[in-house]
């Protein structure tokens, strides 16, 4: 079976070339100005899992996840200190995403490190007539790109205005370069004077710099289809780059009924969620929804995820009693990366005792640690040994007392043929 993934532009499942093939995957990261909320983590996690799965299927994957460290929002939030703020928030984002315990992306380019490539792409667009300078700004000429709107399903003549501006030829046009305004503390030299790049051109340049003019997958949140990805596509394809073949957009997290957007503020940061529930529950929670669908984040859904984590952890402490069929997992993950179906299969393997396949499957999602035995502290081991000796000497009252003492300390002691085993109480 071949791997198929849903593409926003064609609204259809697209087959990947047979493995082994190279898979370049560019996934839009956050604009950095505060501690990232859990909603920002969704694309990072989904595409890290997809990378793991495609590697498992024999593909040679390069996962690029950018960081937008120049953007209007950063100037607004930290006037006069945007560069320092962006630097600090980049560090936070790297730490927070690392705390999921997944392998990090192969490249995490910063917009500020890509300025020469951004400027030269804009120059190319101006030379080709796809962009024009106006008052120190440079705008993309939407009327010059025939299939503008195709990704978001809009007719070119009916595209909505995405940013106001008196310097534009056409209300549909958008900025590639913005002349420095008062109070902006970062700026770069360019053929059009001092300024800074627009958000969309940053991603076109970072994607091309890291993956080349043509790559297989472009990912990001569903809120990025228009204008961000429509514009990336226009900027790169207008000057002849094939750019991305498959556009994947993940569903957004819903928090207490509303979309978790930056305007809501720090409703639940990655740091808070992992601090409160642990990384395993956070990862399992994200598996419960199909990547294209919205997912409800709440205390209840996180509690339910924790219960599932403990159930799988418990199963892995048992004995292997059956063999699972790995092809069953392949069937659901190859078919548009259906993680809820994979999770259901993991629970079935847990019930049946197909622990080898369960361990291997969980590892794809960064949950291989559920099978790790936890090392008990020395004083707990001393108590457990005393209990075993008391039991061997038929001092049952003493052995029961020690068992209760261990339970109070959070450890369950189990008798096994060659002694005892200590398991943290659920
Ligand atoms: Zn982007």
Boltz pocket constraint, residues with backbone or C-beta under 6 A from the ligand:
constraints:
  - pocket:
      binder: B
      contacts: [[A, 28], [A, 29], [A, 199], [A, 203], [A, 228]]
      max_distance: 6.0
